[in-house]
Amino acid sequence: MVVVGRTLSDDRGMSTVEYAIGTLAAAALGLLLYSLISGDWMQVLLKALLQRAFTVDA
């Protein structure tokens, strides 16, 4: 089967590939953020930050 009239500037289907790459990038970023926040050192850091923020010096 020969495709006639198709040129290099024809980008049909590119949006699907772009959405797939964007979805993979968003999933990878979500996994990275989840792994950072669920780590022990991040929980200790957040706890210290909240204690400092809600502590009133008299």
VEXDREN-2710 file (C-alpha; in Angstrom, 1 decimal):
% VEXDREN-2710
k/r/px/py/pz
1/MET/0.0/0.0/0.0
2/VAL/1.4/3.4/-1.0
3/VAL/0.4/6.6/0.7
4/VAL/0.1/9.4/-1.8
5/GLY/0.1/13.1/-1.0
6/ARG/1.5/12.8/2.5
7/THR/4.3/15.3/3.2
8/LEU/6.7/15.8/6.0
9/SER/4.8/18.8/7.4
10/ASP/1.7/16.5/8.0
11/ASP/1.7/16.0/11.8
12/ARG/-1.5/14.0/12.3
13/GLY/-1.1/11.9/15.5
14/MET/1.4/14.2/17.1
15/SER/-1.1/15.4/19.7
16/THR/-1.5/11.8/21.0
17/VAL/2.2/11.3/21.4
18/GLU/2.5/14.7/23.1
19/TYR/-0.3/13.8/25.6
20/ALA/1.3/10.4/26.3
21/ILE/4.7/12.0/27.0
22/GLY/3.1/14.7/29.2
23/THR/1.2/12.0/31.1
24/LEU/4.3/10.0/31.7
25/ALA/6.2/13.1/32.9
26/ALA/3.4/14.1/35.3
27/ALA/3.3/10.5/36.7
28/ALA/7.1/10.5/37.1
29/LEU/6.9/13.9/38.9
30/GLY/4.1/12.7/41.2
31/LEU/6.2/9.6/42.1
32/LEU/9.2/11.7/42.8
33/LEU/7.2/14.1/45.1
34/TYR/5.5/11.2/46.8
35/SER/8.9/9.5/47.5
36/LEU/10.3/12.7/48.9
37/ILE/7.4/13.6/51.1
38/SER/6.9/10.0/52.5
39/GLY/10.6/9.9/53.6
40/ASP/11.4/10.1/57.2
41/TRP/13.6/13.1/56.9
42/MET/10.8/15.1/55.3
43/GLN/8.4/14.2/58.0
44/VAL/10.9/15.4/60.6
45/LEU/11.5/18.6/58.7
46/LEU/7.8/19.3/58.4
47/LYS/7.2/18.6/62.0
48/ALA/10.0/21.0/63.1
49/LEU/8.7/23.7/60.7
50/LEU/5.1/23.4/62.1
51/GLN/6.3/23.5/65.7
52/ARG/8.4/26.6/65.0
53/ALA/5.5/28.2/63.2
54/PHE/3.0/27.6/66.1
55/THR/5.3/28.3/69.0
56/VAL/4.7/31.6/70.7
57/ASP/7.7/33.2/72.4
58/ALA/6.7/35.0/75.6
END
